[in-house]
Structure formats: C-alpha cells, structure tokens
Amino acid sequence: MTKNRPHINDLAPEIIAEKQGATEYTKISYPLRYGCYGQIRTRDYIFQFNRNAEIKTVQGRNGDWLTSSEWLKRTAGNDWQYFSAGGYSGAYNYTGEYYIPCLPYQTNTLFGGDAFQRPEVRDAFAALHRLYRQIEALDLTGLDRAQADFIRRIRQMTPETLEARGLRLHEIIGGTVSVLPPDARHVEYDIIPVTVADGCLYNCGFCRVKTGRGFSVRSRQSVTDQLLALKNFYDRDLINYNAVFLGQHDALNAGREMLSFAAEKAWEILEIKKSIMKGGGMFLFGSADSVLRADEALFDALNSLPFNTYINLGLESGDGSTLSMLRKPLSPAKVEEAFARMLEVNRRYPNIEITANFVIGAGLPETHLSSIIELTRNRLDRFCPKGAAYLSPLENIGDKNRLLTKFNELKTLCRLPAYIYLIQRL
C-alpha cells in the first residue's frame, strides 16, 4: 500500500493500483473479493475496479449504507446487480450462498422490495458518477507511477465507454445473455460467455428469457472467432476468470463434438490454465430431450475435460396440468425419465454435476409441488448432496410469505439440495 494519500476534493481517498483478493471461490459469511483489482477508498464508499480499470463493485462504509455486508456489482455486460446479505443464515437457506443476488426484475423482489429503488443505492450510483468527475479533475502530481497509470485508465472508462463495451460483448457473442445457469453462483457469476448454439428446442409459453428462435448450432469458426475476440475484450482482466458459459439456452443439445471443441478451445485461447483463480468451471443449460439424447460418449468427453461441468435442466414440473399451463411441450413421463438420467449421470461422473430447474408461483395446480416432491424425495432412497433442485419464481409470485413457506416445506422433504433461483443475466 502506498503512503501517498492524494486528495480528490475533500474526500481524501486511499488509492491502491493493484490489490490481491482471494484466489479460490468459497462459501463464506462475509464479503470476499476475488482475483486482482484496483481500489479507491473514500470516507463513505469503497470503489473497486477490474484490471481494465472498469468499475466492478461499490460498497458503502458509512451509517447511511444498509450494511457493510451488501454491495453493488457491475457485470461485463454493463449490468448492475445488488448483493444483499438477507440475514446470512436465511440467505444460505434460500440460495446456497451467504448473499441474495438481485437484479431489477419483478421476480427478484421475492425477498423484499426493489433494491435499486432504495435511496442508499441511488446515493451510491450518484457517488460513483461524482467520483468520475473528481478523478477527471485530479492533479496526478505526487502519485506514484502505478497510481497515476491506474487513474488515467479509469478516466478512459467513462460511463459512455462502459456502455459501449457492454454492447461490444453482446456483439461478439451474437446477442444478450438474458439468463445464466443457477450453478454459476459457484463462481459468483464471473463467467465468460461463448455462444455454441442459438435458440432453444421448446420456446415455452411462460418463459421470460426465450429468444423465440428455433434451435441451431454455431459453426466451429464462429466459436473460434468469438473466443479470439473475447480474449481481446477481457484483455488485462482475463487472468481473473476461470469459468465459461456455453450458451444459449440448450447448449447440451449441440452435441459431443461441438461441446468438446468449444471447451478445449476456450481452455486454450482464454488461457484459463493461467488464471489466478484456482480450478475451472464450465456452465450450460440442457433440456429433457437433450439429456435423454446424450449418449455415454458425450458424458465421457465432458468428464475428461479440465473443467468441472455444470448442466442445468429446465424441467419446470412433473405434473401434466402444470406443464400444459406453462405451455411446455413435455409429458410428465419424459420429465421423470430426464430426472432419472440426471441422477444417473451425477452418480457415474465425478466431474459433471447436473441440476434441475422447477418453477414456483401463485396460481399453479396443487398437483405441481407434489410432483416435485415425488421426483426429489420418492425417487431417492437417501439424501444426495450432488445435484440440486432449483425453484424459479414466476412473474405471479402472489403472497411472498406463503410462497417462501411452500418452498421451505418442499426443502424439508427434498432429498437433494433445494434453492430458490433468482434470474441473473450478464
């Protein structure tokens, strides 16, 4: 840490050009920062920047801030998330993490109001914009070389530049990342997206994140071009990433050859072996049909990769009436078969974990939750820690307390880890 403490107006901040955080993702009951980053600490806030000098997190440190355990985080796609402590034991019960990540979606108000409307959060964004103005006017005299370079690079990353970079990321991969797999929580949603297939098989009527496009696999050249462009895009910050998301909504259906090619190319081109974050993760979505079509050769190939692979299946319900209401073109028998396949793969392959996504909300048939219990309790003879059942709230969540009570009842009976999944995008 430098002894110089240059003044930005009357804020007297501490400027650290490069700070080392944790190098392994972990479940811990206080905020932990990962990888390498720069930091500006003022009287009221801590601003942290990635190695490209893009703002990454904002955290309050005065009496007006909600709690020191909560923070704002900006994604590579220029989206903002609010990480709420939510009462640490309660947060872990509901999400499997010691925080609740919140985007400004209606369904994400399940654990309270829209955090982005709180005056403390609006004040934090105002403070960030004020910091940019102050940095622009800062006299660099007296700063050491690393600090001065850090400030110059922040000046280049104006709000307009950050917005353009978010658009550039989406341009590279051919569209926005409207939803990330719930398992991406294991790397705090710090993933690099690569599109291996567009669209999905079903385009279900209830889905809020569907593209409306039929399923099609990208070419190998498209994947290679994306990875080369992504390497350039992430630039200095590349060393902070050890995980990729193969999109979009049913990458499992792209098949063994494409998945193996994309994973191996990502490992090579993105230089994940050189990441300062330990391990490597690959995340993707699957469907009932794609997991049932996947043969042993596909899972053998995924299991042999240098990544730990997480596949989330969108099953939604085991009840025929609910599937019809959701306008999901599946039968209960196929959902049951896909769930059984999930359990089998989780038993046989140490480097693959498949999880299942179900819906929860008001107005669903009474037989819906009982169908989930049938799958997640009666189909297992003991508790299994590998794999998880995620419950995603629909737009109509109804009475929040009643919904959370229903979830807790299901969680008590379930023989898999059960969590609520709040939509995260990039």
N, C-alpha and C positions, 0 to 999 in steps of 0.2 A: 504494500500500500504506500502510495506517495505521501510525503509530508506536505506537499503543496495543497492548499485549500483555496482555490480561486473563487472569487465571488461572482455569482450571477445575480445582479441587482442585490437585494438584501437577503437572499436565500442561503448564502454560504454553503454550497453543497460539497460533498465529497465525490471526487471523480476517480473511478478505477477503470482503466482502459481494458484490462482483461482479468477476469476473476474465474477461478476454477470451482465448479459445483460438483455434485455427486456424479459418478460415472456408471451407476447401476440403478435402474428403476426399482423402487421398493415401496411397500405399503407401510406408511408411517404417519403418525397422527399430528404432524406439524408440517408447514410448507417447506418443501425441499426443492432447490433449484438444481437443474441438471446441466452438464456439459460446461462449455466455455462461454462466457458472456461478459459484457461491459456493464458498468453500473454508475448511476448518478443518484446520490442520496441527498435529499433536501430536508428541511425541517419537517415537512409534512408528508413526503412521499418517497418511495424507492422506485426508481425507473431503471429497468434492466433491458439491455439491447443485445441482439444476437451478434454474431461475428461479422455480419454485413452492416452493422450499425442500424438495423431496423428495430424499432421498439418491440419488445417481446412481452414484458409484464409491467404492470403498475400496481403498487401496493401502498395503501395508506399507513401512516405511522403516527397519527395524532388522535385526539379524543373524538373527532368527528367521524372517523372511519369506523365501519361496523365492528370489525375485529381484525387483529393483526394476522389472523389465520385465513383471511379471504383476499383474493386478488383478481385482477383483470389480466387476461392473456390474449395476445393477438396471434392469429394463425398466419401461415404463409400465404393463404388466400385473402388476406386482409379482412378477416372476420374477427370479431371480438367475442370472447367467452368470459363469463363470470364464474369463478370457482368459489363456491360457498362452503363454509365448514359445516353448516347444517346441524350442529350438535354432533361432535365427532362420532360417538357411538351410533347415533341414528343414521348418519351418512353411510357408515360402513355397512350397516344392516341393509340399507336400501340399494346401494350402488356397488358394494365390494371395494370401495375406496373411502378414504377419510375426508372426502370432499364431494360436493354435488356440482357437476359442471352444468352451467345454464347458458343457453342461447335464447335470444328473444323470440321463441316460439310459444304458442298458446299452451301446448302440452308440457312445456318446461316450467310452467307456473305451478306444477303439482305440489311443490314443496314451499310455496309462498308466492308472493307477487313477482312481477317482472323486475328483476334486479336492476335492469338498465334504466328504469324509471325512478330509482331511488336518488334523492338529492346528493348523497355521498358519492355515488358512482358518476353522476353528471359532473360533480365538482372535480372528480379525478380526471375525467376527459378534458375539462377546462384547464386543469393544471398542466396536463400534457401539452396542450396547444400553447399555453403560456411559456412552458419550458422551451419549446421550439423557438419561440420569438426571442427569448432571452439568450439562447445558445447562438442564434444568428448575430446578436449584437455583442457577444462576449469577446473581450480582449484576450487573445491567447498568450500574451506576454506573461512569462512566469510559469507556464505549463511545461512539463517535460515533453519529450518528443512523442511518446506513446499517447499521452493525454491529448495533445494538440491534434494528432492524427485521428484519434477517436472522435473528437468534437467536429473536425472537418467532415468526416464521413457521416456523422449524424446530420449535419447540415444538408448533405446531399439527399438524405432520405426524408424529404418533406412529406406531409400528408398526401400531396398530389402524386408524388413518386411512389409512395406505398400503395396507393390505389391502383396506379398503373402496373405495378409489379404483381398485385393480386390478379389483375386481368391477364397479365402475361402468363402466369402459372396456368390459368384456365385455358388460355390459348394453346399452350404446349400440349396439354393432355386432351384437348378437344371438348371441353365443357366444364361446368362447375362440378365440384364434389358435394352433392346435396346431402349425403349421409355417409358416415363412417361406420364400420362394424363396431358393435359394442365392445368387443375384445380389445380394441385399440386403446382402451383405458389402461392396459398394462404398460404402455409406453407414453402415457399421458397425452395421447392423440398426436404425438410428434412423429408423423409418418411422411414419407414421400410418395405421392400418388402416381401410378402408371396405369394407363387405360389399356387393357388387353382385349376388352370386348365392350361393345355398346349395347344399350338397351337391356331388356330382360325378357324372360320367357312368358310372363303372365300379364304384366301391366294391370294389376289388381285394382278394382274399383275404389277401394278405400285408401290406397296409397297416396301419400302427400309428396313423395320424392321421386315418383316414376318419371321417366323421360317420354313415355308414350311411343317409343320406338321398339321395333322388333329386335330380336337378338342377332348380333353379328360379331364375328371375331375379327380383330385387327390383324394386319399383316405383321410379319417379323420386322420388316423395315420400319413400320410405324412405331413399334415398340422401341427399336434401337434409336430411332430419331428422337423420340420422347426422352429417353434416358440420357442421351448426349446433351440435349437442351436443358434437361433438369440439372445435370451436373454443372452446367454453366450458370443456371439460375440460382442454385443454392450456394455456389461459389465458396467463399471462406467458411460459411456455416455448415458445409457438408459434413464436417467431422462430428457434428453434434447429432447426427441421425444414424440409427442402426435398424430402421424398420421401413418397410414399404407396404403400400396398399395397392393391390391389384384390382382395378375397377373394371366396369362399374358395378352393376347390381347382381351379377351372377357369373363372376369370373370362373368359378368351378366348372361351368358348362363349356368353357373354352377348350378344355381337354388337356391331356397329359403333355403333349408336345409343346403347346403354347405356354402352359404354366411353367414347365421346366425351363424353356428358353427364356422367358421373361425373368424368372427368379435368378437364373445363372448370370444373365446379362446385367441385371440390377446389382448383384453382388460384385460383379467385375467393374462396371462403368461407374457406379456410385461409390466404389471403394469402401464398401461397408466394413471390410476387414480392418480398415484404418480408423474407423470411428473411435472416438474416445469413450463412447458408450459401449458397455460390455454386451456380448451376445448379439443376436439378430432376430428380428421378427418379421413375418410376412402375414398380412391380413387380407381376407377376401370374403365375399358373400357367396352363398350357394343356395340352391333350391331343392325341393323334394325330388324333382326329376333329375337334376344334375348329380345329386349324391347317389341316386339309385343307378344312374348310367355309369358312374365312375367305377372302373374296374380296379383290381388289385395292383396292376402295373402303375396306375396313376398314383395311388397312395404310397406304393413303394418308392416312386420317384420323389414325391413330396417329402417323405420321411428321410430320404438320403440327402436333402439339401442342407446347406449350412445354416438355414433359418429354422426357428420354431414356427410352425404354420398354424394359424388360427382361422377356422372357417365358420361363419355364422349362417345358419339355415333359416330362411323365412318360412316358418311353418304356420304361424298365426293361431291355429286352433286344431283340435282333434274332433270337433263337433261339426256335423254336416250342416245344421241350420246356421251356425255362425259363419262357416265358410261361404255359404250362399249369401248371407247378409253382407259379408265383406267383398263379395264378387271376386272370390279367389277360386280359380278353376281347378280345385283339387278335391279328391274324395277323402273321407276320414281314413279309409284303408291305406291310401298312398301316404298320408301323413304318418300313420303308425309305422309303415314299412320304412320310411325315411328316418324316423326317430330310432328305430331298431338298428338301422345301418350306422347311425351316428354313434350309438353306444358301442357297437362292434369295433368301429374304427378307433375310438378312444381307448378301447382295451388293447388293441393289437399294435398300435403305432405310437411309440414314445414321443416322437417329435411333432405329432399332429394333435390338435385339440379342436373338436367340432362342438359348437354350441347351438342352441335353438332359440329362435325368437318367437314369442307369442304376443298377442295383443291383450290389453286390458282397458276397460272403459265402461261407461254407463250405457244401458240400453241393449246389451248383448244378451242372448238367451241364457237362462240359468244353467243349461247343459254345457256351456262353454268352459267355465272354470273346472267343472267336474271332469271334463275331457282332458284337461291339462293334468289334473291330479292322477287320472288313470294312467297317463303316459309317464309322468315323472315320479310317481310313487309305486304304483302297482306293477309296472314293468321292470322294476329293480328290486332285488331282494335285500339290498343294504344301501347305505349312503355311499355315493361315489363322488369324490372331490374333483374329478376331472370332467370337464364339460360343464355347462351352466344353462339354466333356463332363464332367459331374459323376458321381461314383461314390458312392452312398449305401450304407453298411453295413447289412446285415440284422441282425436280432437274433442270429442264429447267425453270429458272425464267425469262429469257430474259432481257429486259431493266428494271433495278431496279426502276427507277423513274416512268416509265409507270405502272409498277405493283403496286407501292405504291399509285399512283393516282387512279387506278381502285379500290384499297381497300378503299381509303377514300371516293370515290363516293358511294360504297356499304355501308360503315359505316354510311354515312349521311342518307341513305334511310332505313336502317335496324331498326326494332323496338325491337331488342334485343341488348344487349351489343355485340360489334363485335371487335375481336382482331386477330392479327397475332400470330400464334403459331410456335415457332422455336423448333425443336426437342430437348428434354432433355433426357438423359439417366442416369443411376446410376452407 
